[in-house]
Amino acid sequence: MEKTQTAVEWLIDELTKTQFLWLSDKPEMNDLIEIIKQAKEMEKEQIIDAYNIGSYDTSEKQFRPEQYYNETYGSK
């Protein structure tokens, strides 16, 4: 099954296609990597929270929230 790309993953892909990589040998790149990691974790939590809220509207959960995220987006 093909995984769905999150908005943060899309942004990373787009940034790496551009001349944004000039930062790769700069110390600021480490800061950027940490910001991206935080954004990906925040997005993951939002997706899981939304799944939990939506699952209350159905009579049966198909997945645990973490399992849903991993099967839909991959464990990243």
Kinemage of the C-alpha trace (Angstrom):
@kinemage 1
@onewidth
@group {chain A} dominant
@subgroup {mainchain}
@vectorlist {calphas} color= white
{ca met a 1} P 0.000 0.000 0.000
{ca glu a 2} L 1.324 3.422 -0.965
{ca lys a 3} L 1.681 5.873 1.927
{ca thr a 4} L 0.075 9.298 1.890
{ca gln a 5} L 2.429 12.278 2.066
{ca thr a 6} L 1.866 14.760 4.868
{ca ala a 7} L 2.048 18.524 4.345
{ca val a 8} L 5.372 18.744 6.188
{ca glu a 9} L 6.840 15.952 4.044
{ca trp a 10} L 5.637 17.777 0.930
{ca leu a 11} L 7.305 20.975 2.145
{ca ile a 12} L 10.590 19.145 2.729
{ca asp a 13} L 10.438 17.676 -0.782
{ca glu a 14} L 9.761 21.089 -2.306
{ca leu a 15} L 12.549 22.776 -0.363
{ca thr a 16} L 15.064 20.159 -1.412
{ca lys a 17} L 14.141 20.699 -5.081
{ca thr a 18} L 15.142 24.354 -4.873
{ca gln a 19} L 18.313 26.245 -4.217
{ca phe a 20} L 17.440 26.002 -0.553
{ca leu a 21} L 20.248 23.464 -0.179
{ca trp a 22} L 22.810 26.286 -0.012
{ca leu a 23} L 22.274 25.983 3.737
{ca ser a 24} L 23.573 22.413 3.787
{ca asp a 25} L 27.084 23.384 4.854
{ca lys a 26} L 25.994 26.111 7.272
{ca pro a 27} L 25.442 25.759 11.049
{ca glu a 28} L 21.899 27.091 10.552
{ca met a 29} L 21.029 23.810 8.849
{ca asn a 30} L 21.063 22.036 12.222
{ca asp a 31} L 18.501 24.521 13.530
{ca leu a 32} L 16.363 23.972 10.456
{ca ile a 33} L 16.528 20.190 10.852
{ca glu a 34} L 15.316 20.506 14.461
{ca ile a 35} L 12.460 22.795 13.418
{ca ile a 36} L 11.413 20.294 10.729
{ca lys a 37} L 11.509 17.416 13.230
{ca gln a 38} L 9.298 19.418 15.603
{ca ala a 39} L 6.873 20.271 12.798
{ca lys a 40} L 6.619 16.607 11.748
{ca glu a 41} L 5.922 15.534 15.338
{ca met a 42} L 3.298 18.275 15.784
{ca glu a 43} L 1.623 17.259 12.531
{ca lys a 44} L 1.623 13.601 13.588
{ca glu a 45} L -0.056 14.510 16.892
{ca gln a 46} L -2.677 16.584 15.040
{ca ile a 47} L -3.462 13.701 12.683
{ca ile a 48} L -3.789 11.263 15.590
{ca asp a 49} L -5.995 13.709 17.523
{ca ala a 50} L -8.219 14.203 14.472
{ca tyr a 51} L -8.504 10.451 14.033
{ca asn a 52} L -9.545 10.103 17.676
{ca ile a 53} L -12.194 12.800 17.326
{ca gly a 54} L -13.516 11.332 14.094
{ca ser a 55} L -13.597 7.804 15.447
{ca tyr a 56} L -16.084 8.829 18.135
{ca asp a 57} L -18.581 9.427 15.345
{ca thr a 58} L -18.460 5.792 14.273
{ca ser a 59} L -19.580 2.698 16.099
{ca glu a 60} L -16.254 0.954 15.686
{ca lys a 61} L -12.610 1.986 15.463
{ca gln a 62} L -10.720 0.150 12.758
{ca phe a 63} L -7.277 1.073 14.078
{ca arg a 64} L -5.625 2.459 17.152
{ca pro a 65} L -4.644 6.090 16.403
{ca glu a 66} L -0.903 5.361 16.204
{ca gln a 67} L -1.573 2.354 13.959
{ca tyr a 68} L -3.766 4.518 11.709
{ca tyr a 69} L -0.983 7.097 11.367
{ca asn a 70} L 1.686 4.495 10.634
{ca glu a 71} L -0.425 2.664 8.070
{ca thr a 72} L -1.527 5.868 6.343
{ca tyr a 73} L 1.627 7.978 6.494
{ca gly a 74} L 4.369 5.582 7.580
{ca ser a 75} L 6.243 5.630 10.848
{ca lys a 76} L 8.513 8.648 10.357
